[in-house]
Amino acid sequence: MKYKIDNDSIFSLLKYDSKDDKAIDLLSIKTLKTKGPIFQDHPDYSQTEIILSHLNSEKKTITSELTGVIENNTNVWLHPFRMNAFQILQFSPFPYVKPNESKKYKWNLKIGEHWNELKDITWKGKLNLKCVYENTLKDKKIILPFGTINTIETRSSCSSKIGETFLISYFNEQLGFVRLQYLLPKDEKIIISLEKIENK
């Protein structure tokens, strides 16, 4: 399936061979190489700024969002695509890896009901996400369009009153997260995989 963004917050699913010029063919992550507070009401919430974009078959940006990634000697933590067709990923484990960790590690998040970017999922009060991560393979080989690379495989789960979701992520020290495999409620799956790298 493909999806089409009709306006800022409304999307619809299409057949994969659709030629609609608003159908999304590619996702793009661009690093701005600047650090700062992503949200003005949290001035100490400093991350490397990135732009997540949804592109059509002509590589035209249909919509995008400014967000961030945390990278240091201990861990890498990435805001996922979570708008339009990827709303459910807000309630899934965020891509997060501690490369040198041998035990399970946790990450929790509280989301207020004012998070109005989500149109299809609502709740009352605070929503608590409880995520657990484990590095299951330290030298997992992944085949990408440009070759085979070594990755760290991390399996994670996230529980909330929305349901339980799962993520298997593959992280390379030089390229970052190269594949994300989500298992969602109702046995739905989303797989995001790196196809190419452009230096612009």
MARVOTOR-456584 format. One record per residue: residue number from 1; residue in one letter; x, y, z of N, C-alpha, C in turn. Coordinates in steps of 0.001 Angstrom, whole numbers, plus 500000, padded with zeros to 6 digits. Layout:
<sites>
+-----+------+--------+--------+--------+--------+--------+--------+--------+--------+--------+
: pos : code :   n_xx :   n_yy :   n_zz :  ca_xx :  ca_yy :  ca_zz :   c_xx :   c_yy :   c_zz :
+-----+------+--------+--------+--------+--------+--------+--------+--------+--------+--------+
: NUM :    A :      X :      Y :      Z :      X :      Y :      Z :      X :      Y :      Z :
...
+-----+------+--------+--------+--------+--------+--------+--------+--------+--------+--------+
</sites>
This chain:
<sites>
+-----+------+--------+--------+--------+--------+--------+--------+--------+--------+--------+
: pos : code :   n_xx :   n_yy :   n_zz :  ca_xx :  ca_yy :  ca_zz :   c_xx :   c_yy :   c_zz :
+-----+------+--------+--------+--------+--------+--------+--------+--------+--------+--------+
:   1 :    M : 500827 : 498806 : 500000 : 500000 : 500000 : 500000 : 500871 : 501258 : 500000 :
:   2 :    K : 500336 : 502305 : 499393 : 500908 : 503634 : 499503 : 499918 : 504501 : 500269 :
:   3 :    Y : 500338 : 505694 : 500625 : 499389 : 506629 : 501202 : 499537 : 507988 : 500532 :
:   4 :    K : 498458 : 508729 : 500566 : 498375 : 510035 : 499920 : 498025 : 511062 : 500987 :
:   5 :    I : 498756 : 512169 : 501016 : 498469 : 513232 : 501959 : 497574 : 514259 : 501272 :
:   6 :    D : 496341 : 514355 : 501731 : 495378 : 515259 : 501109 : 495539 : 516689 : 501603 :
:   7 :    N : 495869 : 516864 : 502874 : 496257 : 518164 : 503411 : 497131 : 517909 : 504629 :
:   8 :    D : 497324 : 518906 : 505473 : 498275 : 518777 : 506578 : 498023 : 517595 : 507502 :
:   9 :    S : 496771 : 517204 : 507675 : 496473 : 516194 : 508696 : 495572 : 515068 : 508207 :
:  10 :    I : 495260 : 515033 : 506931 : 494368 : 513996 : 506404 : 495114 : 513193 : 505346 :
:  11 :    F : 495072 : 511867 : 505481 : 495711 : 511009 : 504494 : 494757 : 509883 : 504116 :
:  12 :    S : 495020 : 509256 : 502995 : 494225 : 508107 : 502555 : 495157 : 507070 : 501951 :
:  13 :    L : 494752 : 505797 : 502021 : 495564 : 504707 : 501489 : 495253 : 504484 : 500012 :
:  14 :    L : 496292 : 504129 : 499262 : 496163 : 503901 : 497824 : 496814 : 502575 : 497452 :
:  15 :    K : 496488 : 502057 : 496287 : 497179 : 500880 : 495784 : 498637 : 501234 : 495493 :
:  16 :    Y : 499510 : 500238 : 495603 : 500939 : 500500 : 495488 : 501334 : 501082 : 494126 :
:  17 :    D : 500615 : 500698 : 493060 : 500966 : 501169 : 491720 : 500289 : 502491 : 491362 :
:  18 :    S : 499722 : 503176 : 492342 : 499053 : 504450 : 492092 : 500035 : 505480 : 491537 :
:  19 :    K : 499553 : 506323 : 490609 : 500382 : 507363 : 490002 : 500018 : 508759 : 490525 :
:  20 :    D : 499234 : 508825 : 491560 : 498822 : 510112 : 492120 : 500060 : 510910 : 492551 :
:  21 :    D : 500132 : 512201 : 492162 : 501326 : 512985 : 492474 : 501419 : 513383 : 493941 :
:  22 :    K : 500387 : 513077 : 494739 : 500455 : 513309 : 496178 : 500717 : 512016 : 496951 :
:  23 :    A : 500895 : 510910 : 496216 : 501212 : 509640 : 496861 : 502668 : 509657 : 497316 :
:  24 :    I : 502921 : 509113 : 498499 : 504263 : 509126 : 499070 : 505034 : 507886 : 498627 :
:  25 :    D : 506197 : 508120 : 498023 : 507066 : 507036 : 497570 : 508291 : 506847 : 498460 :
:  26 :    L : 508769 : 507937 : 499061 : 510007 : 507891 : 499833 : 509875 : 508711 : 501110 :
:  27 :    L : 510679 : 508334 : 502095 : 510831 : 509123 : 503314 : 512270 : 509609 : 503366 :
:  28 :    S : 512454 : 510805 : 503897 : 513788 : 511391 : 503938 : 514094 : 511919 : 505336 :
:  29 :    I : 515329 : 511689 : 505794 : 515818 : 512274 : 507038 : 517017 : 513148 : 506694 :
:  30 :    K : 516919 : 514433 : 507013 : 518006 : 515371 : 506742 : 518477 : 515982 : 508054 :
:  31 :    T : 519765 : 515875 : 508323 : 520342 : 516461 : 509524 : 520725 : 517905 : 509249 :
:  32 :    L : 520303 : 518811 : 510139 : 520621 : 520220 : 509973 : 521953 : 520587 : 510618 :
:  33 :    K : 522526 : 519657 : 511378 : 523833 : 519843 : 512014 : 523838 : 521014 : 512993 :
:  34 :    T : 522688 : 521307 : 513551 : 522595 : 522322 : 514593 : 521914 : 521706 : 515799 :
:  35 :    K : 522258 : 522179 : 516972 : 521639 : 521686 : 518193 : 520822 : 522804 : 518818 :
:  36 :    G : 519705 : 522403 : 519432 : 518885 : 523397 : 520081 : 517664 : 522772 : 520708 :
:  37 :    P : 516874 : 523567 : 521417 : 515619 : 523066 : 521983 : 514589 : 522897 : 520868 :
:  38 :    I : 514101 : 521672 : 520671 : 513129 : 521426 : 519615 : 511799 : 522090 : 519968 :
:  39 :    F : 511487 : 522134 : 521255 : 510241 : 522741 : 521714 : 510570 : 523952 : 522571 :
:  40 :    Q : 509964 : 525100 : 522261 : 510318 : 526335 : 522941 : 509980 : 526331 : 524428 :
:  41 :    D : 508988 : 525517 : 524843 : 508642 : 525490 : 526263 : 509560 : 524577 : 527070 :
:  42 :    H : 510538 : 523937 : 526395 : 511539 : 523109 : 527091 : 512925 : 523538 : 526614 :
:  43 :    P : 513436 : 524685 : 527079 : 514697 : 525213 : 526547 : 515911 : 524327 : 526795 :
:  44 :    D : 515841 : 523403 : 527760 : 516979 : 522520 : 528029 : 516904 : 521205 : 527248 :
:  45 :    Y : 515849 : 521045 : 526469 : 515619 : 519812 : 525721 : 516399 : 519901 : 524409 :
:  46 :    S : 517722 : 519764 : 524480 : 518602 : 520033 : 523350 : 518884 : 518770 : 522550 :
:  47 :    Q : 518655 : 518841 : 521235 : 518889 : 517726 : 520343 : 519483 : 518242 : 519032 :
:  48 :    T : 520097 : 517337 : 518267 : 520495 : 517675 : 516905 : 519232 : 517755 : 516060 :
:  49 :    E : 519044 : 518864 : 515390 : 517806 : 519064 : 514640 : 517825 : 518280 : 513328 :
:  50 :    I : 516707 : 517658 : 513011 : 516542 : 516922 : 511758 : 515201 : 517277 : 511140 :
:  51 :    I : 515100 : 517100 : 509842 : 513832 : 517274 : 509131 : 513402 : 515915 : 508584 :
:  52 :    L : 512207 : 515483 : 508938 : 511616 : 514251 : 508421 : 510641 : 514643 : 507310 :
:  53 :    S : 510883 : 514155 : 506106 : 510076 : 514560 : 504950 : 509414 : 513371 : 504280 :
:  54 :    H : 508236 : 513615 : 503707 : 507476 : 512642 : 502923 : 507534 : 513112 : 501468 :
:  55 :    L : 508091 : 512279 : 500575 : 508351 : 512686 : 499196 : 507515 : 511879 : 498206 :
:  56 :    N : 507123 : 512504 : 497096 : 506425 : 511770 : 496047 : 507440 : 511137 : 495092 :
:  57 :    S : 506965 : 510547 : 494001 : 507851 : 509817 : 493083 : 508857 : 510729 : 492386 :
:  58 :    E : 508583 : 512022 : 492344 : 509509 : 512984 : 491737 : 510413 : 513632 : 492783 :
:  59 :    K : 510401 : 513078 : 493983 : 511202 : 513567 : 495118 : 510802 : 514972 : 495556 :
:  60 :    K : 509587 : 515320 : 495298 : 509051 : 516590 : 495777 : 508526 : 516387 : 497203 :
:  61 :    T : 508857 : 517299 : 498110 : 508384 : 517203 : 499492 : 506913 : 517556 : 499570 :
:  62 :    I : 506104 : 516609 : 500064 : 504672 : 516848 : 500224 : 504389 : 517421 : 501613 :
:  63 :    T : 505080 : 516916 : 502614 : 504988 : 517472 : 503962 : 506256 : 517108 : 504725 :
:  64 :    S : 506553 : 517864 : 505784 : 507746 : 517579 : 506582 : 507553 : 518112 : 507990 :
:  65 :    E : 508422 : 517671 : 508890 : 508373 : 518147 : 510275 : 509792 : 518300 : 510809 :
:  66 :    L : 509973 : 519316 : 511647 : 511244 : 519534 : 512324 : 511220 : 518812 : 513652 :
:  67 :    T : 512229 : 518000 : 513891 : 512298 : 517279 : 515165 : 513771 : 517043 : 515498 :
:  68 :    G : 514092 : 516006 : 516275 : 515476 : 515878 : 516690 : 515948 : 514461 : 516963 :
:  69 :    V : 517264 : 514343 : 517124 : 517927 : 513088 : 517462 : 518966 : 513388 : 518537 :
:  70 :    I : 519106 : 512474 : 519491 : 520131 : 512588 : 520526 : 521231 : 511585 : 520219 :
:  71 :    E : 522464 : 512062 : 520110 : 523609 : 511198 : 519818 : 524732 : 511537 : 520797 :
:  72 :    N : 525235 : 510530 : 521485 : 526393 : 510727 : 522355 : 527138 : 509399 : 522494 :
:  73 :    N : 528119 : 509344 : 523373 : 528940 : 508131 : 523513 : 528187 : 506970 : 524144 :
:  74 :    T : 527038 : 507252 : 524754 : 526283 : 506216 : 525458 : 525139 : 505661 : 524639 :
:  75 :    N : 524417 : 506521 : 523936 : 523213 : 506064 : 523242 : 522865 : 506957 : 522053 :
:  76 :    V : 521972 : 506430 : 521209 : 521371 : 507192 : 520110 : 519865 : 507020 : 520234 :
:  77 :    W : 519151 : 508135 : 520193 : 517685 : 508142 : 520371 : 517095 : 509034 : 519293 :
:  78 :    L : 516125 : 508512 : 518549 : 515602 : 509199 : 517368 : 514093 : 509365 : 517444 :
:  79 :    H : 513617 : 510597 : 517182 : 512177 : 510776 : 516983 : 511784 : 510051 : 515692 :
:  80 :    P : 510754 : 509245 : 515720 : 510348 : 508522 : 514509 : 509441 : 509379 : 513624 :
:  81 :    F : 509186 : 508917 : 512414 : 508083 : 509464 : 511623 : 506806 : 509143 : 512389 :
:  82 :    R : 505964 : 510135 : 512634 : 504768 : 509891 : 513451 : 503596 : 510778 : 513049 :
:  83 :    M : 503613 : 511267 : 511831 : 502501 : 512055 : 511316 : 501809 : 511282 : 510192 :
:  84 :    N : 500567 : 511661 : 509918 : 499805 : 511071 : 508820 : 499719 : 509553 : 508970 :
:  85 :    A : 500182 : 508792 : 507998 : 500030 : 507335 : 508039 : 500868 : 506682 : 509137 :
:  86 :    F : 501776 : 507449 : 509761 : 502655 : 506886 : 510786 : 502264 : 507314 : 512192 :
:  87 :    Q : 501028 : 507741 : 512401 : 500585 : 508180 : 513718 : 500824 : 507127 : 514800 :
:  88 :    I : 500616 : 505879 : 514468 : 500734 : 504817 : 515464 : 502160 : 504704 : 516005 :
:  89 :    L : 503149 : 505199 : 515269 : 504533 : 505092 : 515731 : 504815 : 506014 : 516911 :
:  90 :    Q : 503930 : 506972 : 517175 : 504038 : 507775 : 518389 : 503848 : 506899 : 519632 :
:  91 :    F : 503150 : 505766 : 519480 : 502835 : 504872 : 520599 : 503648 : 503582 : 520533 :
:  92 :    S : 504690 : 503588 : 519718 : 505583 : 502445 : 519565 : 506943 : 502792 : 520163 :
:  93 :    P : 507805 : 501807 : 520366 : 509146 : 502138 : 520864 : 509846 : 503102 : 519909 :
:  94 :    F : 510359 : 504209 : 520432 : 511161 : 505097 : 519600 : 512488 : 504401 : 519309 :
:  95 :    P : 513072 : 504613 : 518138 : 514386 : 504029 : 517872 : 515397 : 504499 : 518922 :
:  96 :    Y : 515986 : 503560 : 519620 : 516842 : 503870 : 520774 : 517821 : 502720 : 520943 :
:  97 :    V : 519098 : 503034 : 520981 : 520092 : 501981 : 521154 : 521207 : 502461 : 522076 :
:  98 :    K : 521613 : 501571 : 522983 : 522815 : 501739 : 523791 : 523789 : 500667 : 523313 :
:  99 :    P : 524691 : 500995 : 522393 : 525520 : 499972 : 521745 : 526303 : 499073 : 522695 :
: 100 :    N : 526712 : 499587 : 523829 : 527561 : 498802 : 524739 : 526785 : 498164 : 525886 :
: 101 :    E : 525465 : 498261 : 525856 : 524649 : 497719 : 526940 : 524399 : 496232 : 526731 :
: 102 :    S : 524636 : 495428 : 527771 : 524418 : 493982 : 527671 : 523123 : 493543 : 528350 :
: 103 :    K : 522521 : 494429 : 529139 : 521267 : 494108 : 529820 : 520103 : 494866 : 529189 :
: 104 :    K : 518888 : 494520 : 529593 : 517723 : 495253 : 529121 : 517749 : 496676 : 529674 :
: 105 :    Y : 517248 : 497608 : 528900 : 517146 : 498992 : 529358 : 515765 : 499535 : 529016 :
: 106 :    K : 515372 : 500598 : 529696 : 513994 : 501085 : 529597 : 513950 : 502550 : 529184 :
: 107 :    W : 512797 : 502934 : 528639 : 512523 : 504339 : 528332 : 511017 : 504543 : 528464 :
: 108 :    N : 510627 : 505595 : 529179 : 509210 : 505879 : 529402 : 508868 : 507275 : 528906 :
: 109 :    L : 507614 : 507461 : 528519 : 507155 : 508753 : 528018 : 505715 : 508973 : 528443 :
: 110 :    K : 505416 : 510208 : 528874 : 504039 : 510591 : 529168 : 503584 : 511584 : 528107 :
: 111 :    I : 502408 : 511326 : 527533 : 501878 : 512179 : 526466 : 500556 : 512768 : 526931 :
: 112 :    G : 500432 : 514077 : 526843 : 499180 : 514731 : 527199 : 498169 : 514635 : 526078 :
: 113 :    E : 496892 : 514737 : 526410 : 495842 : 514609 : 525392 : 495811 : 515795 : 524433 :
: 114 :    H : 496584 : 516856 : 524736 : 496623 : 518026 : 523861 : 497461 : 517771 : 522607 :
: 115 :    W : 498053 : 516581 : 522487 : 498905 : 516296 : 521331 : 498025 : 516214 : 520095 :
: 116 :    N : 497603 : 517380 : 519592 : 496528 : 517427 : 518596 : 496969 : 517144 : 517168 :
: 117 :    E : 498271 : 516827 : 516958 : 498689 : 516428 : 515619 : 498080 : 515083 : 515228 :
: 118 :    L : 497683 : 514293 : 516231 : 497083 : 512994 : 515958 : 495581 : 513170 : 515774 :
: 119 :    K : 495061 : 512636 : 514683 : 493645 : 512829 : 514373 : 492808 : 511570 : 514613 :
: 120 :    D : 493436 : 510403 : 514513 : 492673 : 509152 : 514580 : 492756 : 508463 : 515934 :
: 121 :    I : 493632 : 508939 : 516818 : 493844 : 508286 : 518103 : 493679 : 509330 : 519201 :
: 122 :    T : 492762 : 509095 : 520124 : 492534 : 510052 : 521205 : 492520 : 509329 : 522542 :
: 123 :    W : 492737 : 510088 : 523618 : 492691 : 509535 : 524961 : 492435 : 510676 : 525936 :
: 124 :    K : 492138 : 510336 : 527154 : 491903 : 511330 : 528197 : 493050 : 511299 : 529204 :
: 125 :    G : 493458 : 512472 : 529684 : 494519 : 512549 : 530675 : 495878 : 512237 : 530089 :
: 126 :    K : 496791 : 511805 : 530940 : 498140 : 511455 : 530510 : 498177 : 510013 : 530012 :
: 127 :    L : 498847 : 509806 : 528902 : 499058 : 508458 : 528381 : 500494 : 508058 : 528694 :
: 128 :    N : 500665 : 506956 : 529406 : 501994 : 506491 : 529801 : 502483 : 505403 : 528836 :
: 129 :    L : 503613 : 505651 : 528223 : 504260 : 504651 : 527374 : 505416 : 504041 : 528154 :
: 130 :    K : 505434 : 502724 : 528258 : 506503 : 502019 : 528966 : 507214 : 501099 : 527977 :
: 131 :    C : 508466 : 501437 : 527681 : 509217 : 500717 : 526655 : 510416 : 499986 : 527259 :
: 132 :    V : 510674 : 498784 : 526754 : 511797 : 497965 : 527198 : 512605 : 497558 : 525964 :
: 133 :    Y : 513929 : 497672 : 526058 : 514829 : 497404 : 524940 : 515857 : 496342 : 525329 :
: 134 :    E : 516286 : 495572 : 524335 : 517363 : 494602 : 524557 : 518155 : 494420 : 523273 :
: 135 :    N : 519470 : 494563 : 523354 : 520336 : 494294 : 522205 : 520480 : 492775 : 522069 :
: 136 :    T : 519913 : 492224 : 520996 : 519867 : 490768 : 520859 : 520977 : 490198 : 519972 :
: 137 :    L : 521495 : 491012 : 519050 : 522622 : 490575 : 518219 : 523558 : 491757 : 518022 :
: 138 :    K : 524838 : 491562 : 518297 : 525820 : 492641 : 518187 : 526449 : 492733 : 516804 :
: 139 :    D : 526297 : 491692 : 516000 : 526960 : 491662 : 514690 : 526014 : 491077 : 513645 :
: 140 :    K : 524854 : 491701 : 513507 : 523842 : 491241 : 512559 : 524099 : 491862 : 511187 :
: 141 :    K : 524270 : 491026 : 510175 : 524509 : 491527 : 508825 : 523174 : 491860 : 508152 :
: 142 :    I : 523110 : 493055 : 507566 : 521914 : 493530 : 506872 : 522289 : 493827 : 505427 :
: 143 :    I : 521468 : 493345 : 504488 : 521698 : 493620 : 503069 : 520886 : 494852 : 502672 :
: 144 :    L : 521577 : 495871 : 502199 : 520953 : 497098 : 501716 : 521240 : 497245 : 500220 :
: 145 :    P : 520556 : 498153 : 499527 : 520787 : 498291 : 498080 : 522236 : 498579 : 497699 :
: 146 :    F : 523019 : 499181 : 498611 : 524396 : 499527 : 498292 : 525407 : 498576 : 498917 :
: 147 :    G : 524940 : 497471 : 499530 : 525876 : 496497 : 500077 : 525427 : 495904 : 501396 :
: 148 :    T : 526278 : 495050 : 501964 : 525996 : 494392 : 503242 : 526772 : 495097 : 504346 :
: 149 :    I : 526076 : 495386 : 505447 : 526724 : 496079 : 506569 : 526451 : 495326 : 507869 :
: 150 :    N : 527274 : 495591 : 508867 : 527081 : 495025 : 510199 : 526235 : 495966 : 511048 :
: 151 :    T : 525350 : 495406 : 511833 : 524469 : 496219 : 512663 : 524313 : 495595 : 514052 :
: 152 :    I : 523802 : 496406 : 514954 : 523326 : 495923 : 516252 : 521822 : 495742 : 516140 :
: 153 :    E : 521342 : 494541 : 516417 : 519899 : 494278 : 516406 : 519356 : 494517 : 517821 :
: 154 :    T : 518343 : 495365 : 517923 : 517704 : 495662 : 519204 : 516215 : 495358 : 519106 :
: 155 :    R : 515719 : 494549 : 520052 : 514285 : 494227 : 520096 : 513659 : 494990 : 521254 :
: 156 :    S : 512508 : 495592 : 520981 : 511868 : 496423 : 522003 : 510358 : 496288 : 521949 :
: 157 :    S : 509731 : 496620 : 523078 : 508270 : 496599 : 523174 : 507811 : 497844 : 523901 :
: 158 :    C : 506569 : 498243 : 523640 : 506004 : 499428 : 524279 : 504566 : 499125 : 524670 :
: 159 :    S : 504233 : 499373 : 525933 : 502890 : 499102 : 526443 : 502223 : 500409 : 526870 :
: 160 :    S : 500952 : 500546 : 526526 : 500124 : 501672 : 526963 : 498676 : 501242 : 526824 :
: 161 :    K : 497737 : 502116 : 527205 : 496335 : 501745 : 527047 : 495889 : 501776 : 525588 :
: 162 :    I : 496760 : 502268 : 524693 : 496490 : 502167 : 523259 : 496690 : 500727 : 522786 :
: 163 :    G : 497564 : 499983 : 523491 : 497870 : 498603 : 523116 : 499359 : 498342 : 523259 :
: 164 :    E : 499806 : 497193 : 522779 : 501224 : 496834 : 522835 : 501795 : 496813 : 521426 :
: 165 :    T : 502961 : 497435 : 521266 : 503624 : 497497 : 519968 : 505068 : 497036 : 520133 :
: 166 :    F : 505672 : 496646 : 519006 : 507024 : 496095 : 519045 : 507872 : 496702 : 517923 :
: 167 :    L : 509165 : 496755 : 518168 : 510103 : 497255 : 517165 : 511374 : 496423 : 517197 :
: 168 :    I : 511821 : 496006 : 516018 : 513167 : 495463 : 515853 : 513941 : 496497 : 515050 :
: 169 :    S : 514998 : 497042 : 515637 : 515792 : 498053 : 514946 : 517186 : 497510 : 514658 :
: 170 :    Y : 517782 : 498045 : 513579 : 519133 : 497650 : 513172 : 519971 : 498922 : 513055 :
: 171 :    F : 521024 : 498983 : 513861 : 521820 : 500206 : 513990 : 523255 : 499959 : 513567 :
: 172 :    N : 523773 : 500859 : 512715 : 525164 : 500811 : 512279 : 525884 : 502046 : 512824 :
: 173 :    E : 527096 : 501875 : 513325 : 527816 : 502969 : 513982 : 528034 : 504163 : 513058 :
: 174 :    Q : 528226 : 503921 : 511772 : 528471 : 505020 : 510837 : 527176 : 505571 : 510222 :
: 175 :    L : 526208 : 504712 : 509955 : 525015 : 505118 : 509210 : 523794 : 505363 : 510086 :
: 176 :    G : 523853 : 504945 : 511348 : 522697 : 505114 : 512229 : 521702 : 503975 : 512075 :
: 177 :    F : 520418 : 504265 : 512287 : 519373 : 503244 : 512150 : 519124 : 502999 : 510658 :
: 178 :    V : 519391 : 501777 : 510214 : 519274 : 501471 : 508784 : 518002 : 500683 : 508463 :
: 179 :    R : 517393 : 500084 : 509471 : 516118 : 499391 : 509256 : 515317 : 499378 : 510551 :
: 180 :    L : 514009 : 499660 : 510421 : 513083 : 499633 : 511546 : 511909 : 498752 : 511160 :
: 181 :    Q : 511654 : 497711 : 511941 : 510560 : 496767 : 511657 : 509571 : 496806 : 512818 :
: 182 :    Y : 508407 : 497400 : 512568 : 507385 : 497554 : 513602 : 506321 : 496477 : 513471 :
: 183 :    L : 505895 : 495952 : 514608 : 504720 : 495081 : 514674 : 503702 : 495805 : 515545 :
: 184 :    L : 502526 : 496057 : 514976 : 501522 : 496909 : 515594 : 500301 : 496095 : 516001 :
: 185 :    P : 499376 : 496707 : 516760 : 498126 : 495993 : 517066 : 497435 : 495530 : 515782 :
: 186 :    K : 496691 : 494450 : 515888 : 495999 : 493824 : 514745 : 496986 : 493219 : 513754 :
: 187 :    D : 498220 : 492929 : 514215 : 499257 : 492289 : 513387 : 499640 : 493106 : 512157 :
: 188 :    E : 499440 : 494417 : 512210 : 499894 : 495279 : 511125 : 501398 : 495494 : 511242 :
: 189 :    K : 502053 : 495697 : 510101 : 503505 : 495877 : 510093 : 503878 : 497130 : 509314 :
: 190 :    I : 504925 : 497799 : 509781 : 505551 : 498901 : 509052 : 507047 : 498627 : 509047 :
: 191 :    I : 507654 : 498656 : 507847 : 509099 : 498469 : 507726 : 509682 : 499689 : 507015 :
: 192 :    I : 510648 : 500333 : 507663 : 511354 : 501472 : 507089 : 512813 : 501066 : 506932 :
: 193 :    S : 513327 : 501143 : 505702 : 514681 : 500655 : 505436 : 515466 : 501674 : 504608 :
: 194 :    L : 516760 : 501822 : 504917 : 517606 : 502768 : 504209 : 517862 : 502296 : 502786 :
: 195 :    E : 517663 : 503198 : 501816 : 517924 : 502865 : 500419 : 519160 : 503544 : 499886 :
: 196 :    K : 519373 : 504802 : 500258 : 520571 : 505487 : 499800 : 520894 : 506666 : 500694 :
: 197 :    I : 522132 : 507157 : 500551 : 522606 : 508287 : 501344 : 523018 : 509389 : 500364 :
: 198 :    E : 522548 : 510591 : 500621 : 522913 : 511735 : 499791 : 523541 : 512795 : 500682 :
: 199 :    N : 524687 : 513292 : 500282 : 525355 : 514376 : 501016 : 525077 : 515688 : 500309 :
: 200 :    K : 524194 : 516494 : 500916 : 523832 : 517783 : 500302 : 523990 : 518896 : 501305 :
+-----+------+--------+--------+--------+--------+--------+--------+--------+--------+--------+
</sites>
